[in-house]
């Protein structure tokens, strides 16, 4: 008895996957293969470069400070001088004082109001007048001009306040910039870049767990050959 076998003409060669991967997946695959600390290193490097460049490009700023002191009149309460020093520190940047100071400083009231600051002490009747400018000589001129105008306005009302305002120390031309150097801005940029890199490391997508390969199933041609041999 002759076994009848069905002539099945099938292509037993499995389909080959494409040898060239998708172009868009190549950079993503390379990015996923980088170690996690590379984000920190890249962020710190870019931040340091940006901070250092900012420190080099930005113009230096100079600060000059002058001091005036409140002196109580004879027979008045010494504690009152401390209170008036606090008050004079608040009015030093008002338009009434800056209007006179602009004549001696050679700048506008707006420039003085933007670049002049005052500070007082709770323990001493002293007012510190600080001015900032890109020119060290102009910074000293502005600080001295505001101190001079403040002293003049305070002494106009000495009879009623019984407190005299006197010049304690004139502002001198600064020799070093008060703004941060390129080294400092570079370190700040490095720290900020490292922090951003760490945040990017925390929010980056996690890798999907690898699944085991599926079991292979014999093709139709192999199954037909098996039935013919039985």
HELIX and SHEET records of a PDB file:
HELIX    1   1 UNK A   23  UNK A   33  1                                  11    
HELIX    2   2 UNK A   37  UNK A   57  1                                  21    
HELIX    3   3 UNK A   78  UNK A   91  1                                  14    
HELIX    4   4 UNK A   95  UNK A  105  1                                  11    
HELIX    5   5 UNK A  109  UNK A  115  1                                   7    
HELIX    6   6 UNK A  136  UNK A  156  1                                  21    
HELIX    7   7 UNK A  158  UNK A  161  1                                   4    
HELIX    8   8 UNK A  182  UNK A  203  1                                  22    
HELIX    9   9 UNK A  220  UNK A  228  1                                   9    
SHEET    1   A 4 UNK A 116  UNK A 120  0                                        
SHEET    2   A 4 UNK A 126  UNK A 133 -1                                        
SHEET    3   A 4 UNK A  62  UNK A  72 -1                                        
SHEET    4   A 4 UNK A 163  UNK A 169 -1                                        
END                                                                             
